[in-house]
Amino acid sequence: MAVVVKQEKLITMNTEAEQESGQFDVAKLALAVMVVVFGIGGFYYYADQSLLLRVVGLLVALSVSVGLVYATKLGKSFWYFAQGSKIELKKIVWPTKKETMQTTLIVAVMVLLVGVLLWMFDGLLMWGVGYITG
């Protein structure tokens, strides 16, 4: 009985922690969007200032925003996904130049043959319709 109560409390505490973390993640994402919006707004508001300073300010705002997004569960999962994608891209065996040229040539020849066959079929149908309609 006591074990069940402790497990229920633990499950309840984990659920509450996940909800609080989710709420903080939403707040962080909203703050990241606001930082980007204010960075872009500042870039145009200070149009009379040096372009270099405005670009640096915009890059700082974007960096802070990326940091805020990375601090969320969504941002970390995206980062791990990107890292996994990078690893999978290294596993791809790309065709050689010779294989690419041969495949391209085969496709071009097939497109030409199908085009000629369709042109002949179209001509046959036009002749048939012309013969029927007089």
Order of alpha helices (4+ residues) and beta strands (2+ residues): alpha-alpha-alpha-alpha
